[in-house]
């Protein structure tokens, strides 16, 4: 898909005509200073952060003063909030018309004091929404185990007082290339929607090379509208159309065979509003990760993409397929960030208690000699007597733990990569290699399995070993469990993006496997974000 640039619309001309009058506010008269300060103190008292800032600033105005600095701040705020919709923010919360009305209706010094505080409230709401997101992540989806980087009011307001306001407003949005590409793509798709979208759906079933007729024409027209195919009058499903379908399949995580089968047509027929919604959610998620330092080298796992990557200086230097948690509530892989500091070669698997009592105990109750590859021990490390059986135990009183010793059939494979966290999630090898041939790979209990774990280990070790492959293989061949520390710990980010950009232009989309983006989109709509062209 090729990107088309779309210019963000500036402050409306009608509002701009009123700006000169509303922004040219006189300085407060000396006799009225007390009334002005008292109004600020009273209005700000409902918000502890604002009250503390104005108290420490001796109630000096940021917005309604008659000086040039105050005028510049007013102009910058009006210009910034007029672009809120372009960022997928709820414009109703910071309308330029509301700012102008407040300024126009301020007649007394008490009025001006109240307007001063209301403008600071509006600024903080806009700044935080743009910097850190509209929603609290874990309140919308419990499996999102991260908090957005909320900025303190005092920090934001002091920056406003000390810095050039336009520069400050430009610095609020995430500076990542991904965020900028998402903003552009959303504007592009909204323009496409105004022009009628991608046209009629493709009716019927499977289409492949050699077919012809009206259904092929419908497919052709939709691929053209999506920028996957050049304009052509052909009604034949030819090699060029098959190549366009393959490109579409790659961008949507589908089997790449050039055949427009059931799953491919379902994605081709998705409404343009669905894609805009996915981008809105991706923008909000990018705001939640609005940190200047995600790690020059870091591991990035996009759960919906079933891929794990090593990123160095913004470039992907290693990539492998992954398997994530099964799409049931107690097995979903959570989203969070932490730091990988070691790997374990030839690991033992210490079976989580939930798996022991929910999955393995029923088998042991039926047959005490089941799971013979597992070591069953009590709290003192003594092996359980299988001859006595386990029928007398249930979930609450089972007194044993279970461990699978190192070996090629170990559930963790032969290496695991540790970023210690409270969720007991890590990356690891697996003996179940056949599962990597599937397009949809959600099979684990929550941890992330890697298709190429040895190569992943070599890539991590290359910074500290002259022969990372030889070093790793020597340890592996001992068949003994061994911890290998990373000299330079690596940040790990487990993310969930159903829409993400390509550095070469265009977008990729994935299915909302856990249904998380649907919840976030509904919450954005409830917060007043314009979805489907309409705000809630």
CORLIN-V475805 format. One record per helix or strand of 2 or more residues. SS is the DSSP state (h for helix, s for strand). FROM is the first residue (numbers start at 1). TO is the last residue. Records with the same first field share a line. If there is no record, write none. Layout:
SS = FROM-TO  FROM-TO
This chain:
h = 13-23  30-44  48-56  68-81  84-87  91-94  96-105  109-132  137-140  153-162  165-172  177-194  214-225  239-251  262-268  272-288  303-305  353-366  386-388  433-437  453-461  468-476  516-526
s = 297-302  307-312  315-325  335-345  349-350  374-377  401-404  415-418  427-428  442-444  448-450  482-495  499-501  507-509  530-531  534-535
